[in-house]
Amino acid sequence: MQKTVNNFDIRSEVIFNGSFCGSKSVTVEWQQEIGHLHLLCSGNLTIESNEGHRMCIDEPALILLPRSIGHSVNSAHDSHAKILCTAFRFLNIERELVDSLPKIIVFKAHSKELEGFASLLFNEIDHLGLGQQSVVNKICDVLLIKVIRLLVGNGHLFQGMLAGLSHPKLSRTIAQLQSSPESNWSLEEMASQAGMSRSTFAQVFLNTVGQTPNDFLTDLRVNLAKELLGQDKSVSLVANSVGYEHGSALARVFRKKTGLSPKQWQSKLHNGG
């Protein structure tokens, strides 16, 4: 867990900063793996996702949408909410970890855990100066790590990769799977890394992570395949790099997970969806 959090980074960009009333839609293309962070400084705000989630906030707060979810930001015409909106991309972090986070996370800006970071952001927003963009980005970087730490520490993540990385035994296996997904992993080898029997390991893994060890490994391989395909590498080379002997074997798994063949996914990526 510590190694994973230590190694990840973000790249963020302020997309709105100022007083706001009315409605703004935030669209996300299918191939974009970005999240959004909204900081409500004053006024009222309603966040509605395209998947049906709706949250109303009437006090200073941090609203984090870690996944690529289209949503709208709404404020009553008499509210004149003051907000900062940023779009960010996680780097050096597995998508399974991001996907294990809640879809919308709201923290009160003046909670004791985040008050110092919120104050820094408020101060930067109110005082234009040299390098403001860079300062805001760095604060957001630290803030996101802090939020992940809070979610794990407060027990909000009962399943998913973060829960697995926090498990004293499963974390060893997950770390090995992450570093060498192309290896010929058997259930016995995975269980051995965790110091458990096959049956105990399989059950504990399922209960903690929310999927079987083999499904988890398959997701790791498919996500790595996506990354390599995005670098214009051939399907056969990608297949060998992620643990499949032939391109056809990767294609079967890839289509089952994404609905597209590797070549179709690669073509759609380059054509902008």
C-alpha positions as CSV (number, residue, x, y, z in Angstrom):
1,M,0.0,0.0,0.0
2,Q,2.7,2.5,1.0
3,K,4.7,1.7,-2.1
4,T,1.7,2.2,-4.3
5,V,0.8,5.6,-2.8
6,N,4.4,6.7,-2.8
7,N,4.8,6.1,-6.5
8,F,1.6,7.6,-7.9
9,D,1.4,11.2,-9.2
10,I,-1.3,13.4,-10.7
11,R,-1.4,16.0,-13.4
12,S,-4.2,18.6,-12.8
13,E,-5.6,21.6,-14.6
14,V,-7.8,24.3,-13.3
15,I,-10.9,24.4,-15.6
16,F,-12.9,27.1,-13.7
17,N,-12.2,29.5,-10.9
18,G,-14.6,32.2,-9.7
19,S,-18.3,33.0,-9.0
20,F,-20.8,30.8,-10.6
21,C,-24.6,30.5,-11.0
22,G,-26.6,28.3,-13.3
23,S,-25.4,24.9,-14.7
24,K,-22.2,23.6,-16.2
25,S,-21.9,20.1,-17.7
26,V,-18.7,18.2,-17.5
27,T,-18.4,15.6,-20.3
28,V,-15.9,12.8,-20.4
29,E,-15.0,11.0,-23.5
30,W,-14.9,7.2,-23.3
31,Q,-11.1,7.0,-23.6
32,Q,-10.3,9.7,-21.0
33,E,-9.3,8.4,-17.6
34,I,-9.6,11.6,-15.7
35,G,-11.2,12.7,-12.5
36,H,-12.5,16.0,-11.2
37,L,-12.0,18.0,-8.0
38,H,-14.5,20.8,-7.1
39,L,-13.8,23.1,-4.2
40,L,-16.9,25.0,-3.0
41,C,-15.6,28.1,-1.2
42,S,-19.0,29.7,-0.5
43,G,-22.7,29.4,-1.6
44,N,-24.6,26.3,-2.6
45,L,-23.8,23.6,-5.1
46,T,-25.5,20.5,-6.5
47,I,-23.5,17.8,-8.2
48,E,-25.4,15.4,-10.4
49,S,-23.7,12.5,-12.2
50,N,-24.8,11.0,-15.5
51,E,-25.2,7.7,-13.5
52,G,-27.9,9.2,-11.2
53,H,-25.9,10.3,-8.2
54,R,-27.0,13.6,-6.7
55,M,-25.4,15.6,-3.9
56,C,-26.4,19.0,-2.5
57,I,-23.7,21.0,-0.6
58,D,-24.4,24.2,1.3
59,E,-21.1,24.8,3.1
60,P,-17.5,24.9,2.1
61,A,-16.5,21.5,0.9
62,L,-14.2,19.4,-1.3
63,I,-16.1,17.2,-3.9
64,L,-13.9,14.6,-5.5
65,L,-15.0,12.5,-8.5
66,P,-12.0,10.2,-8.9
67,R,-13.3,8.3,-11.9
68,S,-14.2,9.3,-15.5
69,I,-17.8,10.2,-14.9
70,G,-19.8,12.8,-16.8
71,H,-21.6,15.2,-14.4
72,S,-23.2,18.6,-14.0
73,V,-22.4,21.3,-11.5
74,N,-25.4,23.4,-10.6
75,S,-25.9,26.5,-8.5
76,A,-29.1,28.5,-7.9
77,H,-29.2,31.9,-9.6
78,D,-29.4,33.7,-6.2
79,S,-26.5,31.6,-4.7
80,H,-23.5,32.9,-6.7
81,A,-21.3,30.0,-5.6
82,K,-17.6,30.6,-5.5
83,I,-15.9,27.5,-6.8
84,L,-12.7,26.1,-8.1
85,C,-12.9,23.2,-10.6
86,T,-9.9,21.1,-11.6
87,A,-9.5,18.1,-13.9
88,F,-6.8,15.6,-13.1
89,R,-5.2,12.4,-14.3
90,F,-3.7,9.8,-12.1
91,L,-0.2,8.6,-13.1
92,N,1.7,5.5,-12.1
93,I,-1.3,4.0,-10.4
94,E,-3.4,1.0,-11.4
95,R,-7.0,1.7,-12.6
96,E,-8.3,-1.0,-10.2
97,L,-7.2,1.2,-7.3
98,V,-9.0,4.2,-8.6
99,D,-12.0,2.2,-9.4
100,S,-12.1,1.0,-5.8
101,L,-12.8,4.5,-4.6
102,P,-16.4,5.8,-4.1
103,K,-17.7,7.5,-7.2
104,I,-18.4,10.8,-5.4
105,I,-16.5,11.8,-2.2
106,V,-17.5,14.9,-0.2
107,F,-15.4,16.3,2.7
108,K,-16.3,19.4,4.7
109,A,-13.5,21.9,3.9
110,H,-13.2,22.8,7.6
111,S,-13.0,19.3,8.9
112,K,-10.0,18.8,11.2
113,E,-8.4,16.3,8.7
114,L,-8.4,18.7,5.8
115,E,-8.7,22.2,7.2
116,G,-5.0,23.0,6.6
117,F,-5.2,22.0,3.0
118,A,-8.5,23.8,2.4
119,S,-7.1,26.9,3.9
120,L,-4.1,26.8,1.5
121,L,-6.4,26.4,-1.5
122,F,-8.7,29.2,-0.3
123,N,-5.7,31.5,0.1
124,E,-4.3,30.7,-3.4
125,I,-7.7,31.2,-5.0
126,D,-8.1,34.6,-3.3
127,H,-4.6,35.9,-4.1
128,L,-3.5,35.9,-7.7
129,G,0.2,35.6,-8.1
130,L,3.1,34.2,-9.9
131,G,3.0,30.4,-10.2
132,Q,-0.6,30.1,-8.8
133,Q,-1.4,27.3,-11.2
134,S,1.6,25.2,-10.1
135,V,0.8,25.8,-6.4
136,V,-2.8,24.8,-6.8
137,N,-1.8,21.6,-8.6
138,K,0.7,20.7,-5.9
139,I,-1.8,21.3,-3.1
140,C,-4.3,19.1,-5.0
141,D,-1.7,16.4,-5.4
142,V,-1.1,16.2,-1.6
143,L,-4.8,16.6,-1.0
144,L,-5.7,13.5,-3.0
145,I,-3.1,11.4,-1.2
146,K,-4.6,12.7,2.1
147,V,-8.1,11.7,1.0
148,I,-7.0,8.2,0.1
149,R,-5.3,7.8,3.4
150,L,-8.5,9.0,5.2
151,L,-10.7,6.6,3.3
152,V,-8.6,3.7,4.2
153,G,-7.9,4.8,7.8
154,N,-11.6,5.4,8.5
155,G,-12.6,2.0,7.1
156,H,-14.7,3.4,4.3
157,L,-13.1,0.9,1.8
158,F,-14.3,-2.5,2.7
159,Q,-13.6,-4.0,-0.8
160,G,-11.4,-3.3,-3.7
161,M,-7.7,-2.9,-4.4
162,L,-7.2,-0.4,-1.6
163,A,-8.7,-2.8,0.9
164,G,-6.4,-5.6,-0.5
165,L,-3.3,-3.4,-0.3
166,S,-4.2,-2.7,3.4
167,H,-4.5,-6.4,4.2
168,P,-1.4,-7.7,6.0
169,K,-1.1,-10.8,3.9
170,L,-2.9,-10.1,0.6
171,S,-0.8,-7.0,0.1
172,R,2.2,-9.1,-0.6
173,T,0.5,-11.1,-3.3
174,I,-1.1,-8.0,-4.9
175,A,2.2,-6.2,-5.0
176,Q,3.8,-9.2,-6.8
177,L,0.9,-9.4,-9.3
178,Q,1.2,-5.7,-10.0
179,S,5.0,-5.8,-10.6
180,S,4.9,-9.0,-12.7
181,P,1.4,-9.6,-14.3
182,E,3.0,-11.3,-17.2
183,S,4.3,-14.2,-15.1
184,N,2.5,-17.6,-15.3
185,W,0.7,-17.2,-12.0
186,S,-1.1,-20.2,-10.5
187,L,-3.5,-20.0,-7.5
188,E,-0.9,-22.0,-5.5
189,E,1.8,-19.4,-6.2
190,M,-0.5,-16.5,-5.3
191,A,-1.5,-18.2,-2.0
192,S,2.1,-19.0,-1.2
193,Q,3.0,-15.3,-1.5
194,A,0.3,-14.6,1.1
195,G,1.4,-17.5,3.3
196,M,-2.1,-19.1,3.1
197,S,-3.6,-22.3,1.8
198,R,-5.3,-22.2,-1.6
199,S,-8.8,-22.3,-0.3
200,T,-8.3,-19.8,2.5
201,F,-6.5,-17.4,0.1
202,A,-9.2,-17.6,-2.5
203,Q,-12.0,-16.9,0.0
204,V,-10.1,-14.1,1.8
205,F,-9.2,-12.5,-1.5
206,L,-12.7,-12.6,-2.8
207,N,-14.2,-11.2,0.4
208,T,-11.6,-8.4,0.6
209,V,-11.0,-7.4,-3.0
210,G,-14.4,-8.2,-4.4
211,Q,-13.3,-10.5,-7.2
212,T,-11.4,-13.8,-7.6
213,P,-7.6,-13.7,-7.8
214,N,-7.7,-14.8,-11.4
215,D,-10.2,-12.1,-12.4
216,F,-8.1,-9.5,-10.6
217,L,-5.0,-10.7,-12.5
218,T,-7.0,-10.6,-15.8
219,D,-8.0,-7.0,-15.1
220,L,-4.4,-6.1,-14.4
221,R,-3.3,-7.6,-17.7
222,V,-6.1,-6.0,-19.7
223,N,-5.3,-2.5,-18.3
224,L,-1.6,-3.0,-19.0
225,A,-2.6,-4.1,-22.6
226,K,-4.6,-0.9,-23.0
227,E,-1.5,1.1,-22.0
228,L,0.7,-0.7,-24.5
229,L,-1.8,-0.6,-27.3
230,G,-2.0,3.2,-26.8
231,Q,1.8,3.2,-27.5
232,D,1.1,1.7,-31.0
233,K,2.6,-1.6,-30.1
234,S,1.5,-4.7,-32.1
235,V,-1.2,-7.0,-30.6
236,S,1.2,-10.0,-30.6
237,L,3.9,-8.0,-28.8
238,V,1.4,-6.7,-26.3
239,A,0.0,-10.2,-25.7
240,N,3.5,-11.6,-24.8
241,S,4.2,-8.5,-22.6
242,V,1.1,-9.1,-20.4
243,G,1.2,-12.9,-20.1
244,Y,-0.5,-14.4,-23.1
245,E,1.3,-16.7,-25.6
246,H,-0.7,-15.6,-28.6
247,G,-2.5,-12.5,-29.8
248,S,-5.7,-14.5,-30.1
249,A,-5.6,-15.4,-26.4
250,L,-5.4,-11.8,-25.5
251,A,-8.1,-10.9,-28.0
252,R,-10.6,-13.3,-26.4
253,V,-10.0,-11.9,-22.9
254,F,-9.8,-8.3,-24.1
255,R,-13.1,-8.5,-26.0
256,K,-14.8,-10.1,-23.0
257,K,-13.7,-7.2,-20.7
258,T,-14.1,-4.3,-23.1
259,G,-16.5,-5.4,-25.8
260,L,-13.8,-4.6,-28.4
261,S,-10.9,-6.5,-30.0
262,P,-7.4,-5.0,-29.2
263,K,-7.2,-3.7,-32.8
264,Q,-10.7,-2.1,-32.6
265,W,-9.8,-0.5,-29.2
266,Q,-6.5,0.8,-30.6
267,S,-8.3,2.2,-33.7
268,K,-11.0,3.8,-31.7
269,L,-8.5,5.4,-29.4
270,H,-6.6,7.0,-32.2
271,N,-9.8,8.1,-34.0
272,G,-10.9,9.9,-30.8
273,G,-13.8,7.6,-30.0
